[in-house]
C-alpha cells in the first residue's frame, strides 16, 4: 500500500516518494540506499514519506554502505518543515551525520525540476483533500512517463497522463469507473494501478476500458515490479 517509484537513470537514481517499507524493498531490488542521491516527495501523507527516517538513519550509520555524498530532497512548500520535524524527533546527529554528507532540501515553487541534466515536470494535481500534491512527468528516449501521486480523478489528471507511454496512478482513491475513464481518455500505453487499498480485477478493468476505445494495457502493480525506460 505504501508508495514509491525508483527511477534508475544510470548514475542518477531518484526516488519519487518513500513510504513505509521502501528501504527494504530497495535492497530486495538489488540496489544500495547510498546509491540514491535524490528523493522527490509528492506530498506529506505519511505513507509517502515515512521511510525517510530509516533511510536517513541507515545513510549515517550503516557499516556496509555508509553515505559519503550529499542527499537531495525535493518537494512542495513545507518540505523543510517536514524534514526538520522528523530530525527533531531524536538527537540532531541521530539521523544526519553532517561530517559525512549534507542533506539539501529544496522546496519547489515552479513546475520543473532539473537533476543532473534530466528535466522533470513537477505539476500540481488535485488531491483527495486540501493539501498540495505534485505529479512527476518526464521523457526518456522519446517516451513519456507520468506518476500522479495522490491525485483524484480530474481533468488535470487526464491532461497530465494523456498519451504517456507509462502512467502510474494512485488507484486507492479512484473507483473502477474512474480508472476505466482515465485509461480511455488518456490512451496511456501502460496504465499502472498502484497504491491501492482494495482488490482490483485487472481483466474486468481492461475489458471495460476497451469497450470505451482504450488501446493500451492496464497493469495491477506489485512490490518490486519493474519496467525498462
C-alpha positions as semicolon CSV with decimal commas, in nm:
position;residue;x (nm);y (nm);z (nm)
1;X;0,000;0,000;0,000
2;X;0,291;0,237;0,061
3;X;0,401;0,442;-0,234
4;X;0,739;0,476;-0,404
5;X;0,891;0,463;-0,750
6;X;1,266;0,423;-0,806
7;X;1,375;0,586;-1,131
8;X;1,708;0,438;-1,245
9;X;1,880;0,668;-1,493
10;X;2,221;0,507;-1,473
11;X;2,444;0,714;-1,247
12;X;2,137;0,913;-1,137
13;X;1,885;0,732;-0,919
14;X;1,574;0,909;-0,796
15;X;1,306;0,805;-0,551
16;X;0,962;0,952;-0,605
17;X;0,805;0,919;-0,259
18;X;0,936;0,692;0,014
19;X;0,653;0,529;0,210
20;X;0,681;0,262;0,477
21;X;0,886;-0,045;0,394
22;X;1,053;0,111;0,091
23;X;1,409;0,090;0,226
24;X;1,377;-0,287;0,250
25;X;1,225;-0,307;-0,099
26;X;1,516;-0,105;-0,244
27;X;1,760;-0,360;-0,105
28;X;1,547;-0,651;-0,227
29;X;1,553;-0,496;-0,575
30;X;1,933;-0,516;-0,573
31;X;2,014;-0,151;-0,502
32;X;2,204;0,018;-0,221
33;X;2,046;0,301;-0,026
34;X;2,366;0,500;-0,067
35;X;2,324;0,490;-0,448
36;X;2,014;0,709;-0,429
37;X;2,106;1,076;-0,404
38;X;1,769;1,230;-0,490
39;X;1,428;1,192;-0,324
40;X;1,120;1,373;-0,455
41;X;0,815;1,398;-0,229
42;X;0,477;1,441;-0,396
43;X;0,302;1,549;-0,074
44;X;0,303;1,499;0,301
45;X;0,089;1,196;0,378
46;X;0,295;0,959;0,598
47;X;0,257;0,668;0,357
48;X;0,457;0,878;0,109
49;X;0,745;0,989;0,336
50;X;0,763;0,769;0,648
51;X;1,067;0,564;0,540
52;X;1,275;0,882;0,533
53;X;1,361;0,804;0,897
54;X;1,520;0,460;0,835
55;X;1,671;0,590;0,510
56;X;1,850;0,875;0,689
57;X;1,950;0,653;0,978
58;X;2,098;0,387;0,750
59;X;2,275;0,654;0,545
60;X;2,458;0,775;0,855
61;X;2,521;0,456;1,048
62;X;2,546;0,168;0,802
63;X;2,884;-0,006;0,825
64;X;2,825;-0,178;0,490
65;X;2,725;0,117;0,275
66;X;2,769;0,446;0,463
67;X;2,671;0,756;0,270
68;X;2,964;0,979;0,183
69;X;2,796;1,217;-0,063
70;X;2,507;1,459;-0,031
71;X;2,140;1,365;-0,028
72;X;1,899;1,597;-0,210
73;X;1,532;1,610;-0,111
74;X;1,276;1,795;-0,322
75;X;0,911;1,866;-0,253
76;X;0,633;2,123;-0,229
77;X;0,639;2,416;0,012
78;X;0,656;2,269;0,361
79;X;0,923;2,010;0,284
80;X;1,184;2,185;0,502
81;X;0,942;2,193;0,793
82;X;0,871;1,822;0,745
83;X;1,240;1,726;0,742
84;X;1,316;1,947;1,043
85;X;1,027;1,784;1,228
86;X;1,147;1,431;1,155
87;X;1,506;1,509;1,254
88;X;1,380;1,689;1,564
89;X;1,221;1,369;1,696
90;X;1,566;1,247;1,805
91;X;1,913;1,388;1,876
92;X;2,042;1,612;1,594
93;X;2,315;1,362;1,499
94;X;2,090;1,057;1,521
95;X;1,968;1,079;1,161
96;X;2,217;1,305;0,984
97;X;2,594;1,294;1,036
98;X;2,690;1,618;0,866
99;X;3,059;1,534;0,876
100;X;2,987;1,258;0,623
101;X;2,732;1,429;0,398
102;X;2,480;1,711;0,378
103;X;2,107;1,691;0,332
104;X;1,998;1,958;0,085
105;X;1,626;2,033;0,096
106;X;1,473;2,222;-0,193
107;X;1,113;2,341;-0,191
108;X;0,984;2,352;-0,547
109;X;0,767;2,650;-0,630
110;X;0,797;2,625;-1,007
111;X;0,671;2,342;-1,229
112;X;1,007;2,190;-1,318
113;X;1,298;2,014;-1,150
114;X;1,637;1,967;-1,314
115;X;1,857;1,688;-1,180
116;X;2,195;1,604;-1,336
117;X;2,083;1,723;-1,678
118;X;1,744;1,548;-1,665
119;X;1,430;1,762;-1,676
120;X;1,115;1,674;-1,484
121;X;0,775;1,841;-1,484
122;X;0,655;1,872;-1,123
123;X;0,289;1,954;-1,169
124;X;0,026;2,031;-0,907
125;X;-0,263;1,786;-0,936
126;X;-0,591;1,788;-0,741
127;X;-0,551;1,574;-0,428
128;X;-0,823;1,397;-0,235
129;X;-0,810;1,666;0,037
130;X;-0,677;2,024;0,071
131;X;-0,303;1,953;0,053
132;X;-0,057;2,027;-0,225
133;X;0,005;1,719;-0,437
134;X;0,260;1,713;-0,719
135;X;0,282;1,466;-1,005
136;X;0,607;1,389;-1,187
137;X;0,627;1,372;-1,568
138;X;0,941;1,323;-1,775
139;X;1,067;1,200;-2,112
140;X;1,341;0,942;-2,164
141;X;1,445;0,803;-2,503
142;X;1,144;0,958;-2,670
143;X;0,890;0,808;-2,429
144;X;0,688;0,999;-2,170
145;X;0,642;0,871;-1,814
146;X;0,394;1,017;-1,563
147;X;0,334;0,948;-1,192
148;X;0,036;1,114;-1,028
149;X;0,094;1,096;-0,651
150;X;-0,238;1,104;-0,464
151;X;-0,434;1,273;-0,741
152;X;-0,808;1,221;-0,761
153;X;-0,998;1,184;-1,090
154;X;-0,998;1,524;-1,253
155;X;-0,942;1,685;-1,593
156;X;-0,594;1,793;-1,478
157;X;-0,504;1,430;-1,412
158;X;-0,635;1,333;-1,757
159;X;-0,423;1,604;-1,922
160;X;-0,119;1,502;-1,715
161;X;-0,140;1,137;-1,825
162;X;-0,252;1,191;-2,184
163;X;-0,051;0,997;-2,444
164;X;0,216;0,888;-2,197
165;X;0,395;0,562;-2,262
166;X;0,362;0,462;-1,897
167;X;0,148;0,618;-1,625
168;X;0,143;0,523;-1,257
169;X;-0,173;0,622;-1,070
170;X;-0,294;0,611;-0,712
171;X;-0,585;0,377;-0,769
172;X;-0,672;0,373;-0,399
173;X;-0,865;0,698;-0,433
174;X;-1,031;0,606;-0,764
175;X;-1,336;0,395;-0,842
176;X;-1,325;0,124;-1,108
177;X;-1,527;0,352;-1,336
178;X;-1,274;0,634;-1,291
179;X;-0,980;0,403;-1,370
180;X;-1,160;0,295;-1,687
181;X;-1,228;0,658;-1,785
182;X;-0,864;0,753;-1,723
183;X;-0,747;0,471;-1,948
184;X;-0,987;0,560;-2,228
185;X;-0,941;0,936;-2,216
186;X;-0,562;0,940;-2,179
187;X;-0,468;0,644;-2,403
188;X;-0,159;0,589;-2,190
189;X;0,008;0,279;-2,334
190;X;0,064;0,115;-1,994
191;X;-0,157;0,228;-1,706
192;X;-0,015;0,102;-1,377
193;X;-0,266;0,080;-1,091
194;X;-0,059;0,132;-0,778
195;X;-0,110;0,229;-0,413
196;X;-0,445;0,054;-0,379
197;X;-0,638;-0,045;-0,067
198;X;-0,873;-0,299;-0,224
199;X;-0,868;-0,586;-0,469
200;X;-0,871;-0,484;-0,835
201;X;-0,995;-0,707;-1,115
202;X;-0,748;-0,639;-1,393
203;X;-0,937;-0,835;-1,662
204;X;-1,262;-0,655;-1,583
205;X;-1,095;-0,314;-1,593
206;X;-0,921;-0,396;-1,921
207;X;-1,243;-0,520;-2,082
208;X;-1,445;-0,216;-1,974
209;X;-1,173;0,022;-2,089
210;X;-1,152;-0,146;-2,430
211;X;-1,528;-0,101;-2,467
212;X;-1,461;0,272;-2,440
213;X;-1,189;0,261;-2,701
214;X;-0,878;0,207;-2,489
215;X;-0,591;0,058;-2,690
216;X;-0,330;0,017;-2,417
217;X;-0,271;-0,218;-2,125
218;X;-0,385;-0,192;-1,764
219;X;-0,142;-0,343;-1,513
220;X;-0,201;-0,408;-1,143
221;X;0,123;-0,316;-0,966
222;X;0,306;-0,549;-0,729
223;X;0,602;-0,493;-0,500
224;X;0,928;-0,484;-0,696
225;X;0,756;-0,459;-1,035
226;X;0,991;-0,301;-1,289
227;X;0,983;-0,154;-1,638
228;X;1,264;-0,067;-1,876
229;X;1,295;0,304;-1,961
